[in-house]
Amino acid sequence: KSISASHILIMYKDSQSSRSELSKEDAFEKIKKLHKEVTNDPNRFADLAVNNSDCSSASSGGALGSFGKGMMVKEFEDSAFSLKKNQISDPIETAFGFHIIKRDD
């Protein structure tokens, strides 16, 4: 089974493939602030992704398209597959940094 999801990624300087100079603590503070904003107004998810996400998916509002099991890192996959449609995850951490995930279908 495939699902589709979008995300906002905040990297920090020690995360995998990082292009960020943020400390891990600062990255976590930033993701918590973005999570609060997106929880208050879920319609802003794509806009917040475009303006904040460190993933190349930012230009498409964070959209990752569809993916099946085994295509994403485990923490990301577990969180994405546990969400209901249009549900937004709490911040999670992977090797790439901190993510907020929104299940699109």
N, C-alpha and C positions, 0 to 999 in steps of 0.2 A: 504494500500500500504506500502510495506517495501522498505527501501533503505539500502545501506551499506556505511559506512564511517570509516575513520581513524582519530585519533586526537593525538595531543601533549598536555599533561597536565603539567602545572607547579603549584604545590601547594605552599602554604605559611603557616606559623606556626599556623594561626588561621582558616584555611580552614577545612572543614569537613573531617574526617578520615585522617588528614594530617600526613605525615611522613617527613615533611620538616621543616627546621629551618629558611627559608628565611622570611624576612619581606614581607608584601603585596607589598610594593613599589619595593623591589628587584625582587620579582616574576614577577611583571608587566614589569619591565625593561628587564628581561630575555625573557619573551614571545614576547616582541616587537622586540628584537634582532633576535630571532628565526623566527619570522614572516618575517622580512626583508630577512633573508637567504633563507627561503623557497619560498618567492615570486620571488627572483632572480633566483632560481634554483629549480623548483617544483620536479624534479627528486630526490632531496635529502630528501624529506619528511620522508620516512621510516627510513633512516639513522639518521636523526635528532631526530626522535621519539625514536629510539633504545637508543641513547646516552643521551637524555635529559628528556624524559617524565617520570612523576611520577606515571603513570598509569601502572597496570600490563600488559596492552596491548603493552607496549613498546617493549617487546621481539618479538612481531609479527609486528614490524614496525608501531605500533599505530592502527592496524586494529581492529575494534570492531565487524566486521561481519555485518549481516543485522539486522535491528530492525524496528518496526512499531511505530506508534504514541502511546504515553503514556508509552513508555519503558525507556525513558531517561528524565532527568530533563528538565523542560520546555525551559529554555534559550538555552540549547544544542540542543534540538529537533527543536525548531523554526529556529535556524541557519542552522542546517544540512539539513532540508527539504527545505530551501530556496535556497540552492546551486544547481548549475548545475553540471553534471558529471565532475570530475577532477578539479572543482573549489575549491579554498582554502578560508576559511573565514578570516575576520579580527579577532584579538583576542577577545574572549568573556569571561565574568566572570560568574561562577556558584558558588554554595556553596562549590564546591570541589577545586576551584582555577581558573586559567586562561587556556583557551583552544584555540588551532588553529585546525579547523576541515577541513578535505578534504573529499569531497563526492566521493565515489568510484564507485557507479552506481546509 
